[in-house]
Amino acid sequence: MTEEHTEFTGSGRAGIVAIVGRTNVGKSTLVNHLLGEKVSIVSDTVQTTRNLIRAILTEERGQMVFLDTPGVHKAQGELGKNLNKAARSAVQGVDAILLVLDGSSKPELEDDGWFRRICREEVPCIIALNKSDRGTNFVNAYQALWEEIKAEKESAVQPVWASVSALQGTGMAGLLDTLFGHIPEGPPLFPDDILTDYPRKLNIADVVREKFFHRLEKELPHALAIWVEDIDEQEKKWTVDVSVMVERHSQKGIVIGEKGRLIKWVREQAEKELYEMYGVRFKLNLWVKVEKNWRKNFWILKKLGYA
Ligand SMILES: Nc1nc2c(ncn2[C@@H]2O[C@H](COP(=O)(O)OP(=O)(O)OP(=O)(O)O)[C@@H](O)[C@H]2O)c(=O)[nH]1
């Protein structure tokens, strides 16, 4: 995986799992049930366009970070380009994909789309046929559709199928075992002590990053990393220190803009959006830094697609 993992000598596993599938199949219910009271984080932040950490499960056998796929939800109904784009970003850089289907009703076009996507993936795919409690069973229809698409695409992907009821909890323990069995060995991605405010930091960074990208687009494609250093939460105002990292001195000027106009615009727009999200005023301190090797230092961010 990453350099950091080579030193790991323990026996635990750690990985990022993307939960995908069309709306209403039971993804939220499933995550809630899978994690139960063991949930370290359930993010209540407003969804942004990027992947969002839904929950982190830490057990003795390892740690699993579940990513939600908000972009895909938004793209429902607009099949084609939008869905493909969202789907692509949803599964980028993850260690496993959990595709949730509603096994109690017949396959829909979006399910077909997800099959086509996972056909091309190199990471393990686990397919959970949910709502097994309903009495109607379309498992064969889904499997037939999968075989058809797999043959058409000449794919070698072999997903693991699991029949579950997220509502009643049937098949949940087995599904969790399967997931743990398909993520790599390694130390936890997130140390325990930073679990609680991690999603919030990522979310704030995400908002700031989005503003920069809105204005800069192709000028700084991969060189910009946004990292929230600290959040000081006072009742009336949150003050947030944000590092804006570029790789070269020449990029510093681009990020700051003429007479500081660009960075001021980013700050104001981000503060406005964060106010709408959290219902509290924000003061963002944006510190532009040149960090040649931020990519190495911020490997978690990168892996999650935030850098
Ligand atoms: N009968 C039955 N209903 C379920 C099951 N799992 C989820 N549901 C119901 O299906 C509906 C949708 O569940 P959600 O968990 O919100 O689905 P989702 O995929 O997260 O939906 P989006 O957030 O819109 O993508 C809810 O009414 C759930 O109670 C299940 O195993 N059996």
The ligand as a Gaussian input file, in Angstrom:
#p B3LYP/6-31G(d) Opt

LIG

0 1
 N      -37.492000      -4.783000       4.489000
 C      -36.282000      -4.206000       4.549000
 N      -36.178000      -2.870000       4.423000
 C      -34.955000      -2.323000       4.469000
 C      -33.786000      -3.090000       4.668000
 N      -32.728000      -2.269000       4.651000
 C      -33.195000      -1.025000       4.475000
 N      -34.538000      -1.055000       4.353000
 C      -35.429000       0.093000       4.148000
 O      -35.172000       0.663000       2.865000
 C      -35.328000       2.065000       2.899000
 C      -34.069000       2.750000       2.389000
 O      -33.011000       2.488000       3.287000
 P      -31.714000       3.417000       3.390000
 O      -30.787000       2.763000       4.312000
 O      -32.099000       4.811000       3.642000
 O      -31.206000       3.327000       1.873000
 P      -29.971000       4.042000       1.181000
 O      -29.463000       3.119000       0.155000
 O      -28.998000       4.515000       2.200000
 O      -30.658000       5.258000       0.502000
 P      -29.979000       6.620000      -0.052000
 O      -29.386000       7.315000       1.135000
 O      -31.138000       7.351000      -0.654000
 O      -28.994000       6.202000      -1.074000
 C      -35.652000       2.418000       4.359000
 O      -37.039000       2.546000       4.471000
 C      -35.162000       1.211000       5.135000
 O      -35.854000       0.994000       6.332000
 C      -33.933000      -4.511000       4.825000
 O      -33.004000      -5.286000       5.008000
 N      -35.221000      -4.994000       4.748000

